[in-house]
C-alpha cells in the first residue's frame, strides 16, 4: 500500500511539474512584443499576474521577465 502511494505521489508530482512547464512556456510564447501581456485596459493587471506566475515558477530572470518588468515599471495606468 505504501509503495503504491509513493508511486502515485511521484506520478502526481511529475504531472504537476509538466503542467507548470507548459504554463511557463505558454506565458513566454504569448507575451506581447512590448513586453506586456493582455490587451487594452487589462495589460497592467495581466502583466503583473504573469510576472507573479513566472516568479512563483522560479523563472524570474532572463529577457522575457526583464522586458515585462520594465514595461510594467514604465506603464502609465
PDB file of N, CA, C and O in Angstrom:
ATOM      1  N   UNK A   1       0.829  -1.188   0.000  1.00  0.00           N
ATOM      2  CA  UNK A   1       0.000   0.000   0.000  1.00  0.00           C
ATOM      3  C   UNK A   1       0.870   1.247   0.000  1.00  0.00           C
ATOM      4  O   UNK A   1       0.625   2.153  -0.796  1.00  0.00           O
ATOM      5  N   UNK A   2       1.885   1.327   0.869  1.00  0.00           N
ATOM      6  CA  UNK A   2       2.752   2.490   0.942  1.00  0.00           C
ATOM      7  C   UNK A   2       3.522   2.676  -0.360  1.00  0.00           C
ATOM      8  O   UNK A   2       3.697   3.803  -0.822  1.00  0.00           O
ATOM      9  N   UNK A   3       3.980   1.584  -0.947  1.00  0.00           N
ATOM     10  CA  UNK A   3       4.690   1.662  -2.221  1.00  0.00           C
ATOM     11  C   UNK A   3       3.776   2.229  -3.295  1.00  0.00           C
ATOM     12  O   UNK A   3       4.217   3.026  -4.123  1.00  0.00           O
ATOM     13  N   UNK A   4       2.523   1.837  -3.293  1.00  0.00           N
ATOM     14  CA  UNK A   4       1.559   2.354  -4.261  1.00  0.00           C
ATOM     15  C   UNK A   4       1.359   3.845  -4.065  1.00  0.00           C
ATOM     16  O   UNK A   4       1.321   4.596  -5.039  1.00  0.00           O
ATOM     17  N   UNK A   5       1.230   4.285  -2.822  1.00  0.00           N
ATOM     18  CA  UNK A   5       1.055   5.715  -2.545  1.00  0.00           C
ATOM     19  C   UNK A   5       2.268   6.525  -2.968  1.00  0.00           C
ATOM     20  O   UNK A   5       2.120   7.627  -3.497  1.00  0.00           O
ATOM     21  N   UNK A   6       3.442   6.009  -2.747  1.00  0.00           N
ATOM     22  CA  UNK A   6       4.660   6.706  -3.162  1.00  0.00           C
ATOM     23  C   UNK A   6       4.698   6.813  -4.682  1.00  0.00           C
ATOM     24  O   UNK A   6       5.078   7.855  -5.217  1.00  0.00           O
ATOM     25  N   UNK A   7       4.314   5.766  -5.372  1.00  0.00           N
ATOM     26  CA  UNK A   7       4.270   5.788  -6.834  1.00  0.00           C
ATOM     27  C   UNK A   7       3.261   6.795  -7.358  1.00  0.00           C
ATOM     28  O   UNK A   7       3.525   7.491  -8.338  1.00  0.00           O
ATOM     29  N   UNK A   8       2.111   6.874  -6.711  1.00  0.00           N
ATOM     30  CA  UNK A   8       1.081   7.828  -7.109  1.00  0.00           C
ATOM     31  C   UNK A   8       1.562   9.247  -6.846  1.00  0.00           C
ATOM     32  O   UNK A   8       1.369  10.130  -7.683  1.00  0.00           O
ATOM     33  N   UNK A   9       2.181   9.477  -5.705  1.00  0.00           N
ATOM     34  CA  UNK A   9       2.684  10.799  -5.365  1.00  0.00           C
ATOM     35  C   UNK A   9       3.755  11.240  -6.355  1.00  0.00           C
ATOM     36  O   UNK A   9       3.766  12.392  -6.791  1.00  0.00           O
ATOM     37  N   UNK A  10       4.645  10.335  -6.707  1.00  0.00           N
ATOM     38  CA  UNK A  10       5.682  10.651  -7.681  1.00  0.00           C
ATOM     39  C   UNK A  10       5.093  10.984  -9.040  1.00  0.00           C
ATOM     40  O   UNK A  10       5.551  11.908  -9.713  1.00  0.00           O
ATOM     41  N   UNK A  11       4.078  10.229  -9.443  1.00  0.00           N
ATOM     42  CA  UNK A  11       3.413  10.474 -10.717  1.00  0.00           C
ATOM     43  C   UNK A  11       2.685  11.802 -10.688  1.00  0.00           C
ATOM     44  O   UNK A  11       2.725  12.550 -11.666  1.00  0.00           O
ATOM     45  N   UNK A  12       2.017  12.110  -9.580  1.00  0.00           N
ATOM     46  CA  UNK A  12       1.303  13.381  -9.448  1.00  0.00           C
ATOM     47  C   UNK A  12       2.284  14.548  -9.498  1.00  0.00           C
ATOM     48  O   UNK A  12       1.989  15.573 -10.113  1.00  0.00           O
ATOM     49  N   UNK A  13       3.432  14.408  -8.868  1.00  0.00           N
ATOM     50  CA  UNK A  13       4.441  15.471  -8.884  1.00  0.00           C
ATOM     51  C   UNK A  13       4.992  15.665 -10.291  1.00  0.00           C
ATOM     52  O   UNK A  13       5.202  16.798 -10.725  1.00  0.00           O
ATOM     53  N   UNK A  14       5.223  14.588 -10.992  1.00  0.00           N
ATOM     54  CA  UNK A  14       5.719  14.686 -12.372  1.00  0.00           C
ATOM     55  C   UNK A  14       4.698  15.395 -13.255  1.00  0.00           C
ATOM     56  O   UNK A  14       5.064  16.216 -14.095  1.00  0.00           O
ATOM     57  N   UNK A  15       3.419  15.080 -13.066  1.00  0.00           N
ATOM     58  CA  UNK A  15       2.359  15.732 -13.832  1.00  0.00           C
ATOM     59  C   UNK A  15       2.301  17.214 -13.500  1.00  0.00           C
ATOM     60  O   UNK A  15       2.152  18.047 -14.393  1.00  0.00           O
ATOM     61  N   UNK A  16       2.418  17.546 -12.224  1.00  0.00           N
ATOM     62  CA  UNK A  16       2.413  18.940 -11.796  1.00  0.00           C
ATOM     63  C   UNK A  16       3.598  19.686 -12.402  1.00  0.00           C
ATOM     64  O   UNK A  16       3.438  20.809 -12.879  1.00  0.00           O
ATOM     65  N   UNK A  17       4.765  19.088 -12.391  1.00  0.00           N
ATOM     66  CA  UNK A  17       5.950  19.710 -12.976  1.00  0.00           C
ATOM     67  C   UNK A  17       5.768  19.927 -14.480  1.00  0.00           C
ATOM     68  O   UNK A  17       6.140  20.976 -15.007  1.00  0.00           O
ATOM     69  N   UNK A  18       5.200  18.944 -15.166  1.00  0.00           N
ATOM     70  CA  UNK A  18       4.947  19.073 -16.606  1.00  0.00           C
ATOM     71  C   UNK A  18       3.951  20.199 -16.874  1.00  0.00           C
ATOM     72  O   UNK A  18       4.139  21.001 -17.788  1.00  0.00           O
ATOM     73  N   UNK A  19       2.898  20.250 -16.075  1.00  0.00           N
ATOM     74  CA  UNK A  19       1.885  21.297 -16.245  1.00  0.00           C
ATOM     75  C   UNK A  19       2.473  22.681 -16.000  1.00  0.00           C
ATOM     76  O   UNK A  19       2.168  23.625 -16.729  1.00  0.00           O
ATOM     77  N   UNK A  20       3.311  22.802 -14.979  1.00  0.00           N
ATOM     78  CA  UNK A  20       3.955  24.079 -14.683  1.00  0.00           C
ATOM     79  C   UNK A  20       4.854  24.503 -15.852  1.00  0.00           C
ATOM     80  O   UNK A  20       4.841  25.665 -16.257  1.00  0.00           O
ATOM     81  N   UNK A  21       5.618  23.577 -16.380  1.00  0.00           N
ATOM     82  CA  UNK A  21       6.500  23.874 -17.510  1.00  0.00           C
ATOM     83  C   UNK A  21       5.699  24.303 -18.735  1.00  0.00           C
ATOM     84  O   UNK A  21       6.104  25.221 -19.449  1.00  0.00           O
ATOM     85  N   UNK A  22       4.578  23.655 -18.982  1.00  0.00           N
ATOM     86  CA  UNK A  22       3.728  24.030 -20.109  1.00  0.00           C
ATOM     87  C   UNK A  22       3.136  25.416 -19.904  1.00  0.00           C
ATOM     88  O   UNK A  22       3.038  26.194 -20.853  1.00  0.00           O
ATOM     89  N   UNK A  23       2.740  25.733 -18.676  1.00  0.00           N
ATOM     90  CA  UNK A  23       2.192  27.054 -18.385  1.00  0.00           C
ATOM     91  C   UNK A  23       3.226  28.149 -18.573  1.00  0.00           C
ATOM     92  O   UNK A  23       2.924  29.197 -19.144  1.00  0.00           O
ATOM     93  N   UNK A  24       4.431  27.921 -18.105  1.00  0.00           N
ATOM     94  CA  UNK A  24       5.518  28.892 -18.270  1.00  0.00           C
ATOM     95  C   UNK A  24       5.828  29.072 -19.753  1.00  0.00           C
ATOM     96  O   UNK A  24       6.021  30.197 -20.216  1.00  0.00           O
ATOM     97  N   UNK A  25       5.875  27.977 -20.492  1.00  0.00           N
ATOM     98  CA  UNK A  25       6.145  28.067 -21.935  1.00  0.00           C
ATOM     99  C   UNK A  25       5.050  28.861 -22.636  1.00  0.00           C
ATOM    100  O   UNK A  25       5.341  29.669 -23.518  1.00  0.00           O
ATOM    101  N   UNK A  26       3.800  28.641 -22.255  1.00  0.00           N
ATOM    102  CA  UNK A  26       2.689  29.382 -22.861  1.00  0.00           C
ATOM    103  C   UNK A  26       2.819  30.866 -22.554  1.00  0.00           C
ATOM    104  O   UNK A  26       2.636  31.701 -23.440  1.00  0.00           O
ATOM    105  N   UNK A  27       3.134  31.201 -21.305  1.00  0.00           N
ATOM    106  CA  UNK A  27       3.314  32.612 -20.953  1.00  0.00           C
ATOM    107  C   UNK A  27       4.407  33.247 -21.800  1.00  0.00           C
ATOM    108  O   UNK A  27       4.231  34.342 -22.333  1.00  0.00           O
ATOM    109  N   UNK A  28       5.519  32.566 -21.920  1.00  0.00           N
ATOM    110  CA  UNK A  28       6.641  33.114 -22.677  1.00  0.00           C
ATOM    111  C   UNK A  28       6.296  33.298 -24.153  1.00  0.00           C
ATOM    112  O   UNK A  28       6.735  34.263 -24.779  1.00  0.00           O
ATOM    113  N   UNK A  29       5.526  32.395 -24.697  1.00  0.00           N
ATOM    114  CA  UNK A  29       5.166  32.481 -26.111  1.00  0.00           C
ATOM    115  C   UNK A  29       4.074  33.506 -26.375  1.00  0.00           C
ATOM    116  O   UNK A  29       3.949  33.992 -27.499  1.00  0.00           O
ATOM    117  N   UNK A  30       3.280  33.845 -25.363  1.00  0.00           N
ATOM    118  CA  UNK A  30       2.148  34.746 -25.596  1.00  0.00           C
ATOM    119  C   UNK A  30       2.413  36.169 -25.111  1.00  0.00           C
ATOM    120  O   UNK A  30       1.493  36.986 -25.058  1.00  0.00           O
ATOM    121  N   UNK A  31       3.649  36.468 -24.760  1.00  0.00           N
ATOM    122  CA  UNK A  31       3.986  37.826 -24.354  1.00  0.00           C
ATOM    123  C   UNK A  31       3.889  38.756 -25.565  1.00  0.00           C
ATOM    124  O   UNK A  31       4.318  38.407 -26.665  1.00  0.00           O
ATOM    125  N   UNK A  32       3.325  39.932 -25.349  1.00  0.00           N
ATOM    126  CA  UNK A  32       3.244  40.929 -26.417  1.00  0.00           C
ATOM    127  C   UNK A  32       4.637  41.440 -26.759  1.00  0.00           C
ATOM    128  O   UNK A  32       5.560  41.326 -25.952  1.00  0.00           O
ATOM    129  N   UNK A  33       4.789  41.996 -27.937  1.00  0.00           N
ATOM    130  CA  UNK A  33       6.076  42.495 -28.394  1.00  0.00           C
ATOM    131  C   UNK A  33       6.650  43.606 -27.527  1.00  0.00           C
ATOM    132  O   UNK A  33       7.864  43.800 -27.482  1.00  0.00           O
ATOM    133  N   UNK A  34       5.774  44.338 -26.837  1.00  0.00           N
ATOM    134  CA  UNK A  34       6.257  45.428 -25.991  1.00  0.00           C
ATOM    135  C   UNK A  34       6.660  44.963 -24.592  1.00  0.00           C
ATOM    136  O   UNK A  34       7.123  45.764 -23.780  1.00  0.00           O
ATOM    137  N   UNK A  35       6.486  43.666 -24.311  1.00  0.00           N
ATOM    138  CA  UNK A  35       6.858  43.119 -23.013  1.00  0.00           C
ATOM    139  C   UNK A  35       5.687  42.848 -22.101  1.00  0.00           C
ATOM    140  O   UNK A  35       5.847  42.232 -21.048  1.00  0.00           O
ATOM    141  N   UNK A  36       4.515  43.299 -22.491  1.00  0.00           N
ATOM    142  CA  UNK A  36       3.327  43.122 -21.652  1.00  0.00           C
ATOM    143  C   UNK A  36       2.584  41.841 -22.021  1.00  0.00           C
ATOM    144  O   UNK A  36       2.944  41.141 -22.967  1.00  0.00           O
ATOM    145  N   UNK A  37       1.558  41.560 -21.262  1.00  0.00           N
ATOM    146  CA  UNK A  37       0.576  40.528 -21.596  1.00  0.00           C
ATOM    147  C   UNK A  37      -0.775  41.197 -21.593  1.00  0.00           C
ATOM    148  O   UNK A  37      -0.940  42.268 -21.009  1.00  0.00           O
ATOM    149  N   UNK A  38      -1.743  40.580 -22.237  1.00  0.00           N
ATOM    150  CA  UNK A  38      -3.094  41.126 -22.250  1.00  0.00           C
ATOM    151  C   UNK A  38      -3.270  42.158 -23.344  1.00  0.00           C
ATOM    152  O   UNK A  38      -2.413  42.328 -24.212  1.00  0.00           O
ATOM    153  N   UNK A  39      -4.408  42.848 -23.283  1.00  0.00           N
ATOM    154  CA  UNK A  39      -4.663  43.898 -24.260  1.00  0.00           C
ATOM    155  C   UNK A  39      -5.510  45.000 -23.640  1.00  0.00           C
ATOM    156  O   UNK A  39      -6.179  44.796 -22.626  1.00  0.00           O
ATOM    157  N   UNK A  40      -5.470  46.137 -24.252  1.00  0.00           N
ATOM    158  CA  UNK A  40      -6.226  47.318 -23.845  1.00  0.00           C
ATOM    159  C   UNK A  40      -6.082  47.599 -22.349  1.00  0.00           C
ATOM    160  O   UNK A  40      -4.960  47.696 -21.851  1.00  0.00           O
ATOM    161  N   UNK A  41      -7.174  47.729 -21.638  1.00  0.00           N
ATOM    162  CA  UNK A  41      -7.155  48.099 -20.224  1.00  0.00           C
ATOM    163  C   UNK A  41      -6.688  47.003 -19.289  1.00  0.00           C
ATOM    164  O   UNK A  41      -6.467  47.259 -18.105  1.00  0.00           O
ATOM    165  N   UNK A  42      -6.535  45.801 -19.788  1.00  0.00           N
ATOM    166  CA  UNK A  42      -6.139  44.684 -18.924  1.00  0.00           C
ATOM    167  C   UNK A  42      -4.637  44.424 -18.931  1.00  0.00           C
ATOM    168  O   UNK A  42      -4.172  43.505 -18.257  1.00  0.00           O
ATOM    169  N   UNK A  43      -3.877  45.210 -19.674  1.00  0.00           N
ATOM    170  CA  UNK A  43      -2.448  44.931 -19.811  1.00  0.00           C
ATOM    171  C   UNK A  43      -1.700  44.991 -18.480  1.00  0.00           C
ATOM    172  O   UNK A  43      -0.877  44.120 -18.197  1.00  0.00           O
ATOM    173  N   UNK A  44      -1.973  45.994 -17.671  1.00  0.00           N
ATOM    174  CA  UNK A  44      -1.242  46.145 -16.409  1.00  0.00           C
ATOM    175  C   UNK A  44      -1.520  44.956 -15.497  1.00  0.00           C
ATOM    176  O   UNK A  44      -0.591  44.347 -14.965  1.00  0.00           O
ATOM    177  N   UNK A  45      -2.789  44.628 -15.317  1.00  0.00           N
ATOM    178  CA  UNK A  45      -3.157  43.513 -14.438  1.00  0.00           C
ATOM    179  C   UNK A  45      -2.632  42.181 -14.985  1.00  0.00           C
ATOM    180  O   UNK A  45      -2.099  41.365 -14.233  1.00  0.00           O
ATOM    181  N   UNK A  46      -2.782  41.967 -16.283  1.00  0.00           N
ATOM    182  CA  UNK A  46      -2.329  40.708 -16.881  1.00  0.00           C
ATOM    183  C   UNK A  46      -0.815  40.567 -16.774  1.00  0.00           C
ATOM    184  O   UNK A  46      -0.308  39.479 -16.501  1.00  0.00           O
ATOM    185  N   UNK A  47      -0.096  41.662 -16.988  1.00  0.00           N
ATOM    186  CA  UNK A  47       1.366  41.618 -16.910  1.00  0.00           C
ATOM    187  C   UNK A  47       1.822  41.371 -15.476  1.00  0.00           C
ATOM    188  O   UNK A  47       2.750  40.596 -15.242  1.00  0.00           O
ATOM    189  N   UNK A  48       1.178  42.021 -14.525  1.00  0.00           N
ATOM    190  CA  UNK A  48       1.529  41.802 -13.117  1.00  0.00           C
ATOM    191  C   UNK A  48       1.285  40.355 -12.712  1.00  0.00           C
ATOM    192  O   UNK A  48       2.101  39.769 -12.001  1.00  0.00           O
ATOM    193  N   UNK A  49       0.192  39.781 -13.145  1.00  0.00           N
ATOM    194  CA  UNK A  49      -0.125  38.381 -12.828  1.00  0.00           C
ATOM    195  C   UNK A  49       0.847  37.430 -13.518  1.00  0.00           C
ATOM    196  O   UNK A  49       1.272  36.437 -12.929  1.00  0.00           O
ATOM    197  N   UNK A  50       1.196  37.733 -14.758  1.00  0.00           N
ATOM    198  CA  UNK A  50       2.147  36.882 -15.471  1.00  0.00           C
ATOM    199  C   UNK A  50       3.508  36.910 -14.793  1.00  0.00           C
ATOM    200  O   UNK A  50       4.156  35.873 -14.655  1.00  0.00           O
ATOM    201  N   UNK A  51       3.949  38.105 -14.364  1.00  0.00           N
ATOM    202  CA  UNK A  51       5.224  38.214 -13.655  1.00  0.00           C
ATOM    203  C   UNK A  51       5.198  37.422 -12.352  1.00  0.00           C
ATOM    204  O   UNK A  51       6.173  36.756 -12.007  1.00  0.00           O
ATOM    205  N   UNK A  52       4.093  37.495 -11.637  1.00  0.00           N
ATOM    206  CA  UNK A  52       3.978  36.734 -10.393  1.00  0.00           C
ATOM    207  C   UNK A  52       4.024  35.236 -10.661  1.00  0.00           C
ATOM    208  O   UNK A  52       4.662  34.490  -9.918  1.00  0.00           O
ATOM    209  N   UNK A  53       3.356  34.797 -11.712  1.00  0.00           N
ATOM    210  CA  UNK A  53       3.364  33.375 -12.065  1.00  0.00           C
ATOM    211  C   UNK A  53       4.774  32.916 -12.431  1.00  0.00           C
ATOM    212  O   UNK A  53       5.202  31.839 -12.019  1.00  0.00           O
ATOM    213  N   UNK A  54       5.492  33.727 -13.201  1.00  0.00           N
ATOM    214  CA  UNK A  54       6.866  33.374 -13.568  1.00  0.00           C
ATOM    215  C   UNK A  54       7.763  33.326 -12.336  1.00  0.00           C
ATOM    216  O   UNK A  54       8.611  32.443 -12.209  1.00  0.00           O
ATOM    217  N   UNK A  55       7.569  34.284 -11.431  1.00  0.00           N
ATOM    218  CA  UNK A  55       8.369  34.296 -10.199  1.00  0.00           C
ATOM    219  C   UNK A  55       8.069  33.059  -9.362  1.00  0.00           C
ATOM    220  O   UNK A  55       8.986  32.421  -8.844  1.00  0.00           O
ATOM    221  N   UNK A  56       6.799  32.720  -9.227  1.00  0.00           N
ATOM    222  CA  UNK A  56       6.415  31.538  -8.452  1.00  0.00           C
ATOM    223  C   UNK A  56       6.943  30.247  -9.071  1.00  0.00           C
ATOM    224  O   UNK A  56       7.180  29.268  -8.364  1.00  0.00           O
ATOM    225  N   UNK A  57       7.124  30.245 -10.378  1.00  0.00           N
ATOM    226  CA  UNK A  57       7.652  29.066 -11.068  1.00  0.00           C
ATOM    227  C   UNK A  57       9.174  29.035 -11.055  1.00  0.00           C
ATOM    228  O   UNK A  57       9.782  28.084 -11.546  1.00  0.00           O
ATOM    229  N   UNK A  58       9.789  30.071 -10.497  1.00  0.00           N
ATOM    230  CA  UNK A  58      11.246  30.105 -10.423  1.00  0.00           C
ATOM    231  C   UNK A  58      11.911  30.569 -11.704  1.00  0.00           C
ATOM    232  O   UNK A  58      13.099  30.329 -11.915  1.00  0.00           O
ATOM    233  N   UNK A  59      11.148  31.232 -12.559  1.00  0.00           N
ATOM    234  CA  UNK A  59      11.708  31.715 -13.825  1.00  0.00           C
ATOM    235  C   UNK A  59      11.722  33.241 -13.847  1.00  0.00           C
ATOM    236  O   UNK A  59      11.372  33.864 -14.850  1.00  0.00           O
ATOM    237  N   UNK A  60      12.127  33.824 -12.738  1.00  0.00           N
ATOM    238  CA  UNK A  60      12.129  35.285 -12.605  1.00  0.00           C
ATOM    239  C   UNK A  60      13.489  35.872 -12.963  1.00  0.00           C
ATOM    240  O   UNK A  60      14.083  36.628 -12.194  1.00  0.00           O
ATOM    241  N   UNK A  61      13.954  35.512 -14.125  1.00  0.00           N
ATOM    242  CA  UNK A  61      15.222  36.007 -14.651  1.00  0.00           C
ATOM    243  C   UNK A  61      15.159  35.908 -16.173  1.00  0.00           C
ATOM    244  O   UNK A  61      14.273  35.254 -16.723  1.00  0.00           O
ATOM    245  N   UNK A  62      16.062  36.533 -16.817  1.00  0.00           N
ATOM    246  CA  UNK A  62      16.118  36.443 -18.266  1.00  0.00           C
ATOM    247  C   UNK A  62      15.396  37.573 -18.969  1.00  0.00           C
ATOM    248  O   UNK A  62      14.787  38.437 -18.339  1.00  0.00           O
ATOM    249  N   UNK A  63      15.477  37.547 -20.279  1.00  0.00           N
ATOM    250  CA  UNK A  63      14.977  38.624 -21.121  1.00  0.00           C
ATOM    251  C   UNK A  63      13.468  38.821 -21.006  1.00  0.00           C
ATOM    252  O   UNK A  63      13.007  39.953 -20.864  1.00  0.00           O
ATOM    253  N   UNK A  64      12.709  37.763 -21.064  1.00  0.00           N
ATOM    254  CA  UNK A  64      11.246  37.875 -21.038  1.00  0.00           C
ATOM    255  C   UNK A  64      10.771  38.503 -19.738  1.00  0.00           C
ATOM    256  O   UNK A  64       9.928  39.400 -19.747  1.00  0.00           O
ATOM    257  N   UNK A  65      11.309  38.036 -18.628  1.00  0.00           N
ATOM    258  CA  UNK A  65      10.919  38.579 -17.333  1.00  0.00           C
ATOM    259  C   UNK A  65      11.349  40.040 -17.213  1.00  0.00           C
ATOM    260  O   UNK A  65      10.568  40.881 -16.769  1.00  0.00           O
ATOM    261  N   UNK A  66      12.572  40.342 -17.600  1.00  0.00           N
ATOM    262  CA  UNK A  66      13.089  41.713 -17.507  1.00  0.00           C
ATOM    263  C   UNK A  66      12.311  42.677 -18.388  1.00  0.00           C
ATOM    264  O   UNK A  66      12.019  43.802 -17.983  1.00  0.00           O
ATOM    265  N   UNK A  67      11.975  42.229 -19.600  1.00  0.00           N
ATOM    266  CA  UNK A  67      11.212  43.078 -20.511  1.00  0.00           C
ATOM    267  C   UNK A  67       9.841  43.392 -19.928  1.00  0.00           C
ATOM    268  O   UNK A  67       9.377  44.529 -20.014  1.00  0.00           O
ATOM    269  N   UNK A  68       9.191  42.398 -19.339  1.00  0.00           N
ATOM    270  CA  UNK A  68       7.877  42.617 -18.741  1.00  0.00           C
ATOM    271  C   UNK A  68       7.967  43.530 -17.519  1.00  0.00           C
ATOM    272  O   UNK A  68       7.123  44.405 -17.327  1.00  0.00           O
ATOM    273  N   UNK A  69       8.974  43.324 -16.711  1.00  0.00           N
ATOM    274  CA  UNK A  69       9.163  44.156 -15.524  1.00  0.00           C
ATOM    275  C   UNK A  69       9.407  45.609 -15.930  1.00  0.00           C
ATOM    276  O   UNK A  69       8.875  46.528 -15.308  1.00  0.00           O
ATOM    277  N   UNK A  70      10.195  45.809 -16.950  1.00  0.00           N
ATOM    278  CA  UNK A  70      10.465  47.147 -17.458  1.00  0.00           C
ATOM    279  C   UNK A  70       9.194  47.781 -18.014  1.00  0.00           C
ATOM    280  O   UNK A  70       8.922  48.954 -17.758  1.00  0.00           O
ATOM    281  N   UNK A  71       8.417  47.014 -18.770  1.00  0.00           N
ATOM    282  CA  UNK A  71       7.172  47.538 -19.319  1.00  0.00           C
ATOM    283  C   UNK A  71       6.236  47.966 -18.190  1.00  0.00           C
ATOM    284  O   UNK A  71       5.629  49.035 -18.240  1.00  0.00           O
ATOM    285  N   UNK A  72       6.132  47.119 -17.179  1.00  0.00           N
ATOM    286  CA  UNK A  72       5.230  47.419 -16.066  1.00  0.00           C
ATOM    287  C   UNK A  72       5.700  48.662 -15.309  1.00  0.00           C
ATOM    288  O   UNK A  72       4.882  49.502 -14.934  1.00  0.00           O
ATOM    289  N   UNK A  73       6.993  48.783 -15.084  1.00  0.00           N
ATOM    290  CA  UNK A  73       7.537  49.936 -14.369  1.00  0.00           C
ATOM    291  C   UNK A  73       7.302  51.235 -15.141  1.00  0.00           C
ATOM    292  O   UNK A  73       7.153  52.299 -14.540  1.00  0.00           O
ATOM    293  N   UNK A  74       7.268  51.148 -16.460  1.00  0.00           N
ATOM    294  CA  UNK A  74       7.094  52.346 -17.285  1.00  0.00           C
ATOM    295  C   UNK A  74       5.680  52.581 -17.762  1.00  0.00           C
ATOM    296  O   UNK A  74       5.429  53.536 -18.498  1.00  0.00           O
ATOM    297  N   UNK A  75       4.750  51.733 -17.361  1.00  0.00           N
ATOM    298  CA  UNK A  75       3.372  51.890 -17.804  1.00  0.00           C
ATOM    299  C   UNK A  75       2.706  53.045 -17.047  1.00  0.00           C
ATOM    300  O   UNK A  75       3.040  53.338 -15.899  1.00  0.00           O
ATOM    301  N   UNK A  76       1.785  53.666 -17.708  1.00  0.00           N
ATOM    302  CA  UNK A  76       1.021  54.742 -17.047  1.00  0.00           C
ATOM    303  C   UNK A  76      -0.409  54.274 -16.926  1.00  0.00           C
ATOM    304  O   UNK A  76      -1.168  54.310 -17.895  1.00  0.00           O
ATOM    305  N   UNK A  77      -0.766  53.851 -15.781  1.00  0.00           N
ATOM    306  CA  UNK A  77      -2.109  53.334 -15.562  1.00  0.00           C
ATOM    307  C   UNK A  77      -2.854  54.337 -14.811  1.00  0.00           C
ATOM    308  O   UNK A  77      -4.027  54.130 -14.500  1.00  0.00           O
TER     309      UNK A  77
END
